[in-house]
Amino acid sequence: MNQLPGHPHFAWHGDALHAEQVRLDALAQQYGTPLFVYSKASMLEALAAYQRGFAGRKVKICYAMKANSSLGVLQVFARAGCGFDIVSGGELERVLTAGAQPQDIIFSGVGKTRAEMQRALAVGIGCFNVESEAELEVLSAVASAAGKTAAVSIRVNPNVDPKTHPYISTGLKGNKFGVAHERTLATYQRAAALPGLKVVGIDCHIGSQITDTAPYLDAMDRILDLVEAIEGAGIALQHIDFGGGLGINYNGDQPPAADALWAQLFAKLDARGFGDRQFMIEPGRSLVGNAGACLTEVLYLKPGEQKNFCIIDAAMNDLPRPAMYQAYHAIVPLQRKDSAAETYDVVGPVCESGDWIGRDRALGVQAGDRLAVLSAGAYCMSMASNYNTRGRAAEVLVDGAQAHLIRERETAADQMRGEKLLPQ
Ligand SMILES: *Cc1c(COP(=O)(O)O)cnc(C)c1O
């Protein structure tokens, strides 16, 4: 057995790549490509790293489901006792369908609609993470009209630089997220005075794919300063929520392990006298990113003067991260062989030059060979689109020697459902 470094439970047995005990080329043969494959053991192992870091502490882990919101994936985390961080009414319906308890759901996002608030109050979610003073007023009105009390936490923008891609950094002054640090106390005082609201916590989320502990420690200091000020003003906080954002290894990145990060964070919390509080965290990518791969088939090789292209049957509609963030995904063959490698740009069939999956990759491949695009568990299927009227891929969840189809390949008819032809 030959483990893929950084991708737990993805390994070569002989020359065939496996997820747990299942051969990936057999899955590609059975279900076709592109095909997302997830390892349940890998997800649970990532969760266990957080749980180790929280041993003896009061912490609720709320999986940020926008990273991967497929029902089968949600079921794994619901059965493991996770709560969920949601960002839309659609995510609320999905996670309830997957078996989540409403009180284990927290609702983040800068643009919650009245209808979304009404539905979340009706089912009884645990907490609204409010992101602006205007939202606070609307939530108060909606809750009062419904005769309900909304539990609220206010998302603070701590103004720290997480040193990640600008599109996934969220805790800087110029970002749209959260309430400005200097407005926080006034916002809590307003929340405490409004009808229909009950202040329960404080939260922040500084960005995504963070590979350094320093921004977390800085943000924590700034949040704890605020907790002291808010409680000094007579407003009690039941929980402190540090958001998500821990990075994964895409291309030799070396983020801290979840338990190591939390050992450092708890050292600070203990030193400041907050160690026995109730905490929440909202990890997304770090729970699922390296638990998934996208299997794809080489359609054509197209040698060129400046570039050689390897054209595959997965595209930017399936794997949007390279086009959106210039992100790197490792690409490996499903079947290792000794053919000489050439350098290729690996691209999809979509009619955009931005439709590339990997640049300047050394691959020994022929048309008909199959590849795995790694680190595809987070922000791939959940961001997939139907651009070029391409159906979304199928998904399989591997559990030991078993493979469960958790999403069928989308057909053209599925895509046209709900559309209406004009009258004659
Ligand atoms: C996206 C998001 C998360 C999860 O971020 P990851 O980088 O995937 O861990 C957590 N909290 C909020 C509010 C988010 O928007």
The ligand as an ORCA input file, in Angstrom:
! r2SCAN-3c Opt
* xyz 0 1
  C     -17.548     29.533      4.754
  C     -17.720     29.777      6.195
  C     -17.154     28.919      7.138
  C     -16.279     27.755      6.758
  O     -15.087     28.136      6.181
  P     -13.973     27.033      5.795
  O     -12.863     27.823      5.260
  O     -14.587     26.152      4.777
  O     -13.645     26.301      7.046
  C     -17.407     29.168      8.471
  N     -18.180     30.209      8.862
  C     -18.740     31.050      7.985
  C     -19.576     32.158      8.474
  C     -18.531     30.866      6.630
  O     -19.068     31.727      5.754
*
